[in-house]
């Protein structure tokens, strides 16, 4: 077999330079600046900084408020990831069986993908309007006085619902593509061996979707941690008060509104280390159970 190669050994390096430049400019340099700032107490008016060592990190570890926000972020990420993946998988399985009106059905499920996070938050505020919101009136039928931004747990539920609703179309597209890539011969053989549709799904279809599911697991955890910022900010209307917030939103509040750049940088470093550790754990422990061939 003839192998393709570059006649000039420096050509592949030259092609990689733009990508490496972007990574250094938008990731390594900001990460280094955040790590450096986390050891300083910055003047809010930009007149200087004072080296404080690990004081910013110590203050974080001793803060009960930061601990409660970290706990909410964990619960929020688990709920958003679980419901986004499970509901999207259910829709994809059902859409894969639709024959008549399949394109219309899939388009209706995918259109939310084009909605920006702030718009998703705004739609959520409409749905949970205190006086005439459809979902507020629905919960009132069961005697539940649902109050977004006034009740901690009601606001948490609204944040989870908005984030899950925004992410389902992305997962749906990948799951549907994964289902349609399974060879028809494999499906027909599974139907002969096992007449139970549920059993065929868990023993044949689901293992074949494992690579797609593993990829989406990482994408959804990253989404719940970082990309829900716009939705949360819109729902809380930049005035969180006692409402639940995530660690990323806490970084924004302390850094841009509280002018505590040192503390905000320390939070950024802690968050970066947590995400890095979580990603390594997923690749070391979860990927071993994934079979790509």
Steps between C-alpha positions, in 0.01 A plus 500: 500500500633841400530739793430871455754741638642850481795566270618779730525396869433860616170528312285315765659717770416811300138384463472448875637844591164688467319249720779498757501880498126514570532248785788694657324835458154401624580224751858477631562875534165570683555191717848624593365848580224350718754284686728799551217731620374239746806569721443876510250737656413735215404860555143544366601827330809350334762687709702194588498156655630336817643151520289296747616145424228241549266732694247512216484119492479475880213748503316286245543178696373665820200664333171323575337699217750365247439147631123531455548640147735211416238252628227661292729496194558127550128421534414733211760340270388145583131579442557694177733234358275208597170645377652650182650168398211274604222712344699552179569126474129425546405751228769365265382141542141604427602724207705217349180294469290775343438447125223744405582865575846408625664825382232715664526307824880533509491869407261571788744335738810672359388863465581582865868445408493841326375680812769702679541440878371851596194443283443164671516680834254764382255234378533330839408826675189521281402141575549554873350850520357547847156617383428342162783254423364172351726281714426707811129448441560129438679455832225705670253226404684277749510770768864592429562874514801504263710814549811551290764732656299509822538139613842326496374155398247628245776704337727195499234294322446775242875517432518124451195492271633785282847347472367153418258638240783691331734199482260223391516583124881469490489158664205399283695570179799292610291212635285488185812496281643221714182295471485540124863390465425157650498249211158364406643146497589532868149618584337219303723241665411641843128480415540132416692422820287709736133595456495744791558857375618621842745212537635559145556866579704439821698202366565607139409861422621667820851342495538607135407856604758501780768705310237764415370496857851539646570798274167659595565435869812718488329764286198519733707527818698783341173663390343479847810650661580781255249553218196549723632840609285697254183315600566544872590868464180571305276317746659667802503834313850584624364522854547157661437597866434172682430311176712195409804566283776283355875526550548670163240762586673552836826572314320763293332663801818526706725601212288746300253631759688452826835608346670219695731395219732294722218297653330462164825375345541246781146374432586470130808291580302273735232453235760425234666236720164338580403478133845362409476235774147407393606465135798280591274283717251459217769398249676266746194331654204539262675471162633156593143371474454652154562290190546695177505203264 
